[in-house]
Amino acid sequence: MINLKVKSLERSPSLPEEIVASLTGALHKGELRPGDRLPSETALANEFGVARTVVREAISQLKYDGVVQSRVGVGAFIAQPQERTAFRISPACFQKRRELLKLLRLRNGVVIEVAADAAVARSNRDIVRMEAILKQMREAISDRERGAERHFEAERQLIHTIAKVADNEHALNFIMLIDGQIAEKLRSVAVKNTKATELATVAIEEQARLVEAIKRGDPAAARDKAREHYDNAAQRLADRADLADV
């Protein structure tokens, strides 16, 4: 039987989720590999110190995510990567700046294409909304107490607005999935940034050029301006000398 390095869990409403996180963590660490058979429900329950019903719920979630497959009369096995049906981000990805950058660039690649679609689909009302968000960003600069956080939230709002305007629910869901996972770390980075006001001014002008391209209905320019801003934003994070890790 596979020897997993697990800790007994304290009672909580999210025990199944904790077991899911532990098993997926073991997969990322190489303690579990595709094709490995999972220990029995009884064995896992004993290792985690929980009831079998809790383990059963966790395994059901892993099956739903495509991480685990059942074979009748044999047991549950770790699925091959090409057989998985869900996109899951390991919690370990949020501990290092380089991993955050990978996720940020992944999200940005989708946002760049969505911006081009938004330039085709936008309405006058959409442009008014985007320009209002830009105004919020500019007003945030003068707020010494919460300016960085307000600017950060307005930036997220602009990304989501552009995705909604593009009318591609799949792209919107993907962007919000990534964004929701990395938001807290990036917010912390923004608030701690001693050059937040200076960099925010640069970022706002980049985003203003993006909104202007969308307003003109120019998808090629919107794509270029989106790439300019979001690539620069990722690079500004990479250049932060005070953030070996975040």
N, C-alpha and C positions, 0 to 999 in steps of 0.2 A: 504493500500500500504506500502511496505517496506520503512523505513526511512533510506536512505543511507547518510553517512556523507561525502559529496563531496564538492569540491571547483570548482567555475567557472574556466574554462581554458582559458588562453591567446591564441590568434590565433597563430598556428604554423603548419608546414607541417605534424606533427605527432600526430595531435589531436586524431585520432582513436586509435592509440597505447596508448596514455595517458589514454583514457577512458577504454581500455582493462586492463591496469595496475591498474587503480582505482577500477574496478569491481572485478578483481582477488584478489586485496588487501583486499577488503571488504569480499571476500569469506574466505581468510586465517584468517581474524580477527574474523570471526563468525558473521559478520553483514549480510552476505548472507549464506544460507545453502542449501545443495542439496535438490531439490524439490521446492525451493522458486520460485515464479513467479517474473520475472523482471518487473519493472515499464514499462509503454508504451514508445514508442519512443519519443512521445511528452513530457512526463513527464521527461524522462532522458535528453532530449535536454534542457528543462528549467532548470533542476538542474545543468547541466554542463555549461550552457550558450553557447550552440553551435547549429548549424543547425541539423535538423533531419537526413540529409544525412550523417553527420559525425557519429551520433549515429548508423545509419543503417550499416555503414561500420565496426564500432567496433563490433556490434553484429554478423555480418557475420564472423569476425575473430574469435570470441569466439565460434561460431558454428563449424567453421573449426577445431578449436583446441579440440572440443568435450566438452568444458566447459558448453556450453549452447545448449539446444535442443528446437526446435519449435514444437508446437502442433497446427495444423490447426484450426483456429477459436477460439483459446484459448489464445495463447501468447507464450512467450519465458520463459523457466525454466532452473534453474541451474541443470546440469546433476548429476546423482549419480557418485561417484568416479569410480566404475567399468565400467561405460559407457563411460568414457572419452577416447579419441583416441590420445591425444598428451601429451608429457612430457614438462611441463613448470616449470621453476624455478622462484620462487618469488624473487623480488628484495630485500626483507627483509633478504634473506639468505646470502647476501653479507655484512651485517652490523656487524656480530658477528663472532669471531674466531671459536666458537664451530660449527656454521653452515657451515663455510668454511671447517672445518675438515670433516664434514659429506660428503660434496660434493667431497672433495679430496679423501676420502676413497672409495666412490662409484666409482669414476673414476679409482682409483688404482686397484680395484677388477677386472675391465675389462682389464686393462693394463697387469696385472699379467698373465691372461690366453692368451692374445694376444702374450705375449713374448714367451710362449711355442709354439704357432703356428708359430711364426717367426723362431724359431730354426729348424723347419721342412722345411719351404718354402724358407729360405734365399739362396741368391746366393753370389758368390764372390764379385760382384759389391756392393751388399747390405752391406757386411761386411766392405768393403773399405769406404763406406759412413758413417757407424756408427763410425768407428775408426777415421775418419776425424772430426766428431762432438766431440768425446772425446778429440781430439787434441785442438779444439777450446776452450773447457772447461778449459783445462790446461793452455792455453795461456791467458785466461781471468783473471786468478788468479793474474798475475803480473800487470794488468791494474788497477792502483789505482783510476782512475776517473770513469770508466764505467765497471769495472770487474764484479761486482755483477750482473748488468743488462745483460751483455754479457753472463755470465754463465747461468743465468735464461733462456734466449732465447735459448741457446744451449740445455739445458735440455728439453725444450718444443719440440725442433726440433727432439731430439732423441726419445721421446715418439711417435711423429707422424710418424717418420721413421719406428720404430718397428711395429706400427699398419699397415702401408702401406705394409711392407714386409709380414706380416701375411696374406695379401690378403683377409681381411674381411671388406668390405666397411661399414657394419652395425656397427661393433665395432669402426671403424675409425670415422664414423659420430658421434657416441655417445661420444667418447673421446673428439673430437673437440668441440662438443656442451658444455660439462662440462668445458673443458679447456678454451674455449673462454669466458665463463662467469666469471671464477674465476681468469683469468690471471692477470688483472690489480691489484687486491688486493694482489695476491701473489708476483707480481713484486715489489710492494711497500714494502712488508715485506722483500723481499730479499735485496733491496737497503738500507733499514734502519738498516739492521742487522750488529751490530758492530763486530760480529764474522764470517762474511761472508766468509773470506778467509780460516779460519780454518775449517769451516763446509763444504765449497766447496771441499776441498781436500778429506775429508772423503767421501762425496757424489760421487765424481768422481771415487774413487777406487771401490765403490759399483757398480757403473754403468759399470766400466771396467770389473768387474767380470760377470756382466749380458751379456755384449757384447761377452765376451769370451765363455760363455755357448751357446749363439746363434751360434757363429762361429763353435763350436764343433758339432753343430747339436744335442744337448742334451736338449730335451724339458722339462724333469723333473728338470734339473739343472737350465734352463732358468727361469722356474716358481719359483723355490726357490730363485734365485738371484734377480728376479724382486720383489718378496714379501719382501725380506730382505731390498732392497733399498727403495721401495715406502712406506713400513710400517715405516721404520726409518725416512724417510722424513716427514711423517705426524706427527710422534712423536716429531721430532725436532721443528716443528711448535707449537705443543701442549706445549712443554717445555719452550717456550719463555716467560720469566717472564716479559719482557717489553711490552707484547702485551695482555693486558686484553681484548681488542677488536682491530679490525683492520678495 
